[in-house]
Amino acid sequence: MLNIRTIIGVGSKNQATGKVHGAALGDDDVAYVKTQLGFHPDDKFVVPKECYEYFKDCVPRGQEAEDKWNKLFAEYEKKYPEDASDLKRRIEGKLREGWEKDLPSKDQLPKEAIPTRKASGIALQALVPKDKTFVAGSADLLESTFVNFKDQVEFQNPAGGLGEYSGRQIRYGIREHAMVAIGNGLAAFQKGATIPIMSTFFMFWLYAAPAARMSALQGLRFIGIATHDAIGIGEDGK
């Protein structure tokens, strides 16, 4: 066991007290803390020149990386024009043109009452297989939440014989928080290029709450499906 002792509000006149935890320090104490840390007490919102000096090589390195990417993409576009066009569309955050026409018309929908998870599954089945923007998955409930789709390919190491890296179906296991955290990474890499579909039973979203909060704070684009919210869920949910 590691027992690490810390001092809250170190440098403040009120350090090591509850007061420094929940209340603003105030101008006098802020100035005092600055002197303790070696800063000029009157400086506000100042970035020291040492910081600019330390990071000055980021601009040429970034330009070099962007030039390499542009060159690589130009070569890719010549070799695979259709795939390049689709990737451009996704990077721009657009869905496939005419996607609305793939949704079933009212007369093609079930006439009897069905669980909402099955209804959302109908929409998913109509859209996801045709658009590489979507990556669908669930925390151990793929078939129960109806996010599995026709001719699905699992995202797996090909060596295992269960899928391949081009797969857009992810079985996250019983890892709700990890599922949404991974989805955040997919969505944040290039906003709109990948839209994760993450699903689990409604109450299990509580396990993913911290990651879902980060999704909201970052304004990430994803589809969250919460199912089986009932007192008497009957045959595996209604």
C-alpha positions, 0 to 999 in steps of 0.5 A: 500500500502506498500512503501519499500525503499531500497538501491542498492549496499549497502556497496559499495562506490557507493551505491545508484547510477546507477553506482553500478547497471550496472558495476563491483565493481572492486577489491578495492570496493569488498574488501571495501564491504567485510570489511563492512559485516565483511569478510576478504577483501583478502578471495575469494571463501571461505565457512566459517566453520560455514556453514559446521557446520550448514549443517553437519547433512545433510549427515546422514539425506540424507543417512537415507532417501535414505535407507528408499527409497531403502527398500520401493522400494525393497518391491514395486518391490516384490509386483509389479514387472512390475510396478517397472520395468517400473518405473526403465526404466523411472527413467533412462530417457528411452522411452518404448522399441519399441515405434517407431513401434507404430507410424503409417506408411506413408500409414496409414497417411492422404493423404490430407493436414491437420493442423500441430496440427492435425499431431502432434496429430496423433503421440501423440495418438499413443504414449502417451496412452501406456507410463506412462512417458507422462503427457499431458495437455493444458492451456484451449485448450486441444481439439484444440491443439490435446493433448487429447488422447483416454481413457484419465483420467483427473488428478483430485480429485476423490471426484469431479467425474471428474477424479483421481490422476492416471490421465495423462491428465491435464486441466490447465485452462487459466494459461499458466505460471502456466502450464509450471511452473508445467511442470517444477516441474514434469520434474525436480523431476526426469529428464526423469521419467515424460515428460510433454506435454504442449500446447497452441496457439503460441502467448499464449506461451508469457505468459509462457515465464519466466517459459519456460526460466527456463526450458531451463536454467535447461535443462529440458525435455518436449514437448512444442506444439505451434499452430494456428500461422497464420494471418488468422486462419480460422476455429479455426486455420490451 
